[in-house]
Amino acid sequence: MNLQLQFGERVRELRLAKGLSQEALAYKAGIDRTYMTSVENGKRNVSIQNVEKIITALDISVSEFFKSDTFKHN
């Protein structure tokens, strides 16, 4: 699985755990809902600025976001 897919999977996992819709998370992050959809589907090469916006909107630290089995390599 490539990094874009892994990132999107982790965003979706955390968003659902917090009970947020894509629209609500996009609003909190200050990005468009359609952009959020493509992020979660692994179709966006997300800039570091948008990574920060999304992680901040999820109310989680960067280290906690990436501390997941999603990012472990076999």
VOGU-3710 file (C-alpha; in Angstrom, 3 decimals, decimal comma):
1> mnlqlqfger> 0,000/0,000/0,000  1,432/3,384/-0,927  1,781/6,284/1,487  -1,129/8,250/-0,012  -3,472/5,308/0,620  -2,072/4,789/4,118  -2,525/8,454/4,975  -6,100/8,457/3,676  -6,946/5,272/5,560  -5,650/6,771/8,808
11> vrelrlakgl> -7,591/10,014/8,281  -10,803/8,029/7,670  -10,170/5,809/10,714  -9,694/8,785/13,039  -12,524/10,815/11,504  -14,990/7,971/12,024  -13,711/7,332/15,567  -14,467/10,982/16,361  -17,912/10,786/14,772  -17,152/13,413/12,138
21> sqealaykag> -18,472/13,543/8,598  -16,055/14,312/5,778  -17,760/17,680/5,457  -17,307/18,482/9,151  -13,635/17,509/9,116  -13,007/19,456/5,920  -14,657/22,519/7,468  -12,530/22,240/10,635  -9,403/21,864/8,482  -10,322/24,739/6,188
31> idrtymtsve> -10,277/22,626/3,043  -12,901/21,596/0,500  -15,014/18,480/1,142  -14,224/17,052/-2,300  -10,519/17,436/-1,528  -11,060/15,524/1,729  -12,806/12,740/-0,188  -9,860/12,363/-2,541  -7,429/12,417/0,405  -9,275/9,572/2,120
41> ngkrnvsiqn> -9,374/7,624/-1,147  -5,607/7,992/-1,581  -5,981/10,038/-4,750  -4,226/13,190/-3,513  -0,583/13,918/-2,988  -1,263/15,978/0,124  0,976/18,957/0,830  2,650/19,182/4,214  0,508/22,251/4,977  -2,682/20,256/4,381
51> vekiitaldi> -1,328/17,318/6,393  -0,927/19,732/9,298  -4,430/21,187/8,804  -6,041/17,742/8,726  -4,154/16,406/11,743  -4,904/19,583/13,711  -8,607/19,325/12,783  -8,573/15,752/14,105  -7,318/17,101/17,470  -4,381/14,717/17,528
61> svseffksdt> -0,615/15,194/17,594  1,477/14,449/14,542  3,358/11,712/16,396  0,102/10,080/17,527  -1,310/10,270/13,994  1,652/8,366/12,556  1,904/5,963/15,506  -0,355/3,388/13,913  -0,205/-0,061/12,362  -1,335/1,658/9,164
71> fkhn> 2,206/3,003/8,686  4,184/-0,098/9,685  5,990/-1,858/6,874  6,166/-5,628/6,535
//
